[in-house]
Amino acid sequence: MTKPSEEVETMDDATPEESKPKGIKPAKLTAIIIAVVVVALAGIGGGYAYWTHHEGNAYHEAVAQAENADKALSKAVDEATATTYKADQLKEPKLLDKLDDAIRKAKALKGIPEDRPGEWLAWRLASARKANATDADEANAQAKALDAALKAVRDSKLAKELDTAKDQLRQGIDGAGQTLRDTDGKVADNATRDSLTKAIDEANSTLSKKGVTDPKTYTDAKAKLDAAVRQVTDSKAAKEQADAEAAAQAQAQAQAAAQSQRSYSQSYNRYGGSGSGYSSNRGYSAPQQSYTAPQQSYSGGSSGGSSLADLIGAASSGNTNEKSTGNYAPIEH
């Protein structure tokens, strides 16, 4: 009879190797764990690498967009500040305040952040991407607001220029019409008045146009109208000058004729005219002297004096019994 131990040994020895229970050796388990860890680390590293690569590309794209937006904003600021606008140049002066405010806000933007993250720091790349994207959005929005404010100011300035040019043309038409009325029959060349009439008609046609956007449309019509007015006024001045010269010439001729008449009259008086000391028949006339008979008192029957009848009788008989010492001319019968 065999011993129990012997029976067991006999049985172990007789059992096939394939039917024995299998187990994992420690060395093999360690290898498996190491492989799992490597695979896990590889997966994590690959995911991080992909994330880093993605954020890096996005960051560089955001930087480019921010740079372009900042350049556009800087250009808009330069354009807005290149021209100085005044309130009296605008139809709506308050728009100038809005433009100044837009310029101030545009200049206050900080721009692109200067710090640049490392290429393998994914979280910093993501943060920088967001900062640049925000900067680009702000710059684009402010540039848009600045352009709108600048356009509003320019449009208001244009509207004021259009109104001014249109008013000046209207005033020019009124003045030209008055010139036309005041120069009727007073110009050297009436064709100038015909040209002015045509210019007035054309100016009125321009004034009634719709949708005029260029002040030059009105200023050109005004310049043409002014030129026609100058032609009329020049023609009027030429006629006035011609009339003045004709009047002066007529006056000079009249003065010359009067001078000639005076010279002829003086010559006639000197050589046979009715001047003093000469008669018209060139005869000589003795100077005329007056005689006054002496007054004598007469008393009838007195022997001391002569009577008037005696004197007359004596004169008739040629007697000269006078007591007067003056000469006298003989009395003609």
Residue pairs with C-beta under 8 A, 6 or more apart in sequence:
2 10
48 122
51 122
52 119
52 120
52 121
52 122
52 125
55 122
55 125
55 126
55 129
56 119
56 125
58 125
58 126
58 129
59 117
59 125
59 126
59 128
59 129
59 132
62 128
62 129
62 130
62 132
62 133
62 136
63 112
63 128
63 132
65 132
65 133
65 136
66 111
66 112
66 132
66 133
66 135
66 136
66 139
67 112
68 136
69 135
69 136
69 137
69 139
69 140
69 143
70 109
70 111
70 112
70 135
70 136
70 139
72 139
72 140
72 143
73 106
73 109
73 139
73 140
73 142
73 143
73 146
76 106
76 143
76 146
76 147
76 150
77 103
77 106
77 107
77 146
79 150
80 99
80 102
80 103
80 106
80 146
80 149
80 150
81 103
85 96
85 99
85 153
85 157
86 96
87 93
87 96
89 157
89 160
90 96
90 153
90 156
90 157
90 160
91 156
91 157
91 159
91 160
91 163
92 156
95 149
95 152
95 153
95 156
96 153
98 149
98 152
99 146
99 149
99 150
99 152
99 153
101 149
102 142
102 145
102 146
102 148
102 149
102 150
103 146
105 142
105 145
106 142
106 143
106 146
109 135
109 138
109 139
109 142
110 135
111 135
111 139
112 132
112 135
113 128
113 131
113 132
113 135
115 128
116 128
117 124
117 125
117 127
117 128
118 124
119 125
158 213
158 215
161 215
162 212
162 213
162 215
162 218
164 215
165 215
165 217
165 218
165 219
165 222
166 207
166 212
166 218
168 218
168 219
168 222
169 203
169 206
169 207
169 218
169 219
169 221
169 222
169 225
170 207
172 203
172 222
172 225
172 226
172 229
173 200
173 203
173 204
173 207
173 225
175 229
176 196
176 199
176 200
176 203
176 225
176 228
176 229
177 200
179 196
179 229
179 232
179 233
180 193
180 196
180 197
180 200
180 232
183 193
183 232
183 233
183 235
183 236
184 193
186 236
186 239
186 240
187 193
187 232
187 235
187 236
187 238
187 239
188 235
188 236
188 238
188 239
188 242
189 235
189 238
192 228
192 231
192 232
192 234
192 235
193 232
193 235
195 228
195 231
195 232
196 228
196 229
196 231
196 232
198 228
199 224
199 225
199 227
199 228
199 229
200 225
200 228
202 221
202 224
202 225
203 221
203 222
203 224
203 225
206 217
206 218
206 221
207 218
207 221
209 217
212 218
265 273
269 275
272 278
272 280
272 282
274 280
279 285
289 327
289 329
291 326
291 327
291 328
291 329
292 326
293 311
293 324
293 328
294 322
294 323
294 324
296 305
296 306
297 305
298 305
298 307
298 308
299 305
306 314
306 321
311 322
314 320
314 321
315 331
